[in-house]
Amino acid sequence: MTRYTYGDSDVAADRLRLVAAMFEATTTSFLRAAVRRSPALALDLGCGPGLTTRLLHEVTRATTTIGLDRSRPFLTMARADAPPGVRFVEHDATETPFPTGPADAVFARLLLAHLADVGDVVHRWSTMLTIGGIVLLDDLEVIDAREAVFREYLDDVAIPVVRREGGHLFVGPLLHAMPDQAGTTRVHDDVATFSPPAEVTARVFGMNLAVLTEGNEVPARPDLAAGLDAIARRAQRAEPATWHVRQVALRRTA
């Protein structure tokens, strides 16, 4: 697997908590629209500290939900106070077969952006489904940002860093254009949009920058960090960014 850009430190976990809160409403709506019956087994790929796993379990009402991740520090966090029916297994989510056996639902949020050959990965994930099972993909389409400091972060930091690792930060258009995988049919393909307050976007971008700097992915950018912090603290007014998320569901038919 391509190395995960944002790492698995405590700061990276804090970053994921911010992201989880911001994406919870759109992901919940997607899961409710695409998953029509409760899965016996649902998998959360690249589960990190388990926030998405808990959400997947709660919304789909799966009998068992298992989060897969190769990060031991994240899995230790995820296993703390895991609710009944939720488990976590150490496994690289890009490697098939999965150690769980076939699943009725396979979910991945903000993971495909970090991978080079998304079509091949999605195809292999689809082979891990039961007949009638569903792959659920939830990733960025684009972020519309007119605010100069937001644009600077995206253009100078976020997009180049992910591209350097072989991925595409805004992988949504690739998912939309991707041919349906053999033995599957596309049952959902839509874009969800939300515009959080500018200070929320600034907090997320600022935390991202801190994680990337901590991991030596980018050199320190005190000017950019200070600009994001000023907006996050509401010391500087800013225009909100609009986030667009591509949500695709593929059902296995054969």
Secondary structure, 3 states (H helix, E strand, C coil): CCCCCCCCCHHHHHHHHHHHHHHHHHHHHHHHHHCCCCCCEEEEECCCCCHHHHHHHHHHCCCEEEEEECCHHHHHHHHCCCCCCEEEEECCCCCCCCCCCCEEEEEEECCHHHCCCHHHHHHHHHCCEEEEEEEEEEEEEEEECCCHHHHHHHHHHHHHHHHHCCCCCCCHHHHHHCCCCCCEEEEEEEEEEECCCHHHHHHHHHHHHHHHHHCCCCCCCHHHHHHHHHHHCCCCCCCCCEEEEEEEEEEECC
